[in-house]
Amino acid sequence: MCRHLAYLGPEEPLGRLLVEPAHALYRQSWAPRRQRHGTVNADGFGVGWYAEGDPVPARYRRAGPVWADLSFADLTRVVRSTALLAAVRDATLAGADAEAAAAPFAAGAWLFSHNGAVKGWPGSLAPLVSSLPAVDLLSMEARNDSALVWALVLARLRGGDDEGQALADTVLEVAEAAPGSRLNLLLTNGETITATAWGDTLWYLTRPGGGTVVASEPYDDDPHWQEVPDRTLLAASRTDVLLTPLKDPSDALAPAPPKEPST
């Protein structure tokens, strides 16, 4: 459970997106408006952003609540970027991984966040764990469900899948192995945003002045925010957003509706 946000667009101070709006991610750490599971996101936070001329993003992560970090407001006031991903965390299970368990996770140009929880973790994903190369398991940043979901996504990305295929196939695979999981995933490479709505809220905003925001919930009351339907894959650029329905694996097990009697 968490709240997260990704942005692509004209260069902005990070704080203009994460701190200044009336219902910014900063405030969502203690007062989310649309979070379906959990009420306070105080188990860590992080932000990753891209600097001009460097495809590998920088990250700033901490284990505690964002409101207790005395440096965060200064950092976000002066650091500017054309792309970012940030999250505030409500841990599924308490752990000892500290800031390593806080999103965004990273590899190469990618930043990743998971809002949700894997049902029956960790036992439910044992078959999927065995499918990963040992080097992938040993290089996981943390030992929580989100880190494993990221390892599954990353294996597909490194295998040549595009971002949308990697997220969609991972969500369907985990949902089949652990029915009832909540799998809102968020991924950016600094040029595109890819996300899934699967069990919690997801919204997007195409800003009139340019840029796209994808977030767990709106950071203000702008009427241009659009809610993403559940069981949906989102693919966004700086100007366009494409939504594609995802089929729940459990639907295949549901009995077919009775046929209408012929007349």
Secondary structure, DSSP 8 states (H G I E B T S, - for coil): -EEEEEEEEEEEEHHHHHTSSTT-HHHHTT--SS-SS-S---S-EEEEE--TT--S-EEEEESS-GGG-TTHHHHHHH-EEEEEEEEEE--SS--S-GGGGSS-EEETTEEEEEEEE-TTTTGGGHHHHTTS-HHHHHT-S-SSHHHHHHHHHHHHHHTT--HHHHHHHHHHHHHHHSTT-EEEEEEE-SS-EEEEESSS--EEEE-TTS-EEEESS-SS--TT-EE--SSEEEEE-SS-EEEEE---GGGGGS---------
